């Protein structure tokens, strides 16, 4: 179970880095919001999996 949690956290952090990059490039706000929602969901799911199944 820890491998999946780690993967979700890594993907969430990758998406968070994309948000910063897209904001600096002044990409469309809708894309930034979509990425932030995806990053938050991945990070939350990864942390919850670590907490529940540890």
Protein Blocks (a to p, Z undefined) as FASTA:
>chain_A
ZZmmmmmmmmmmmmmmmmmmmmmnopafklmmmmmmmmmmmmmmmmmmmmmmZZ
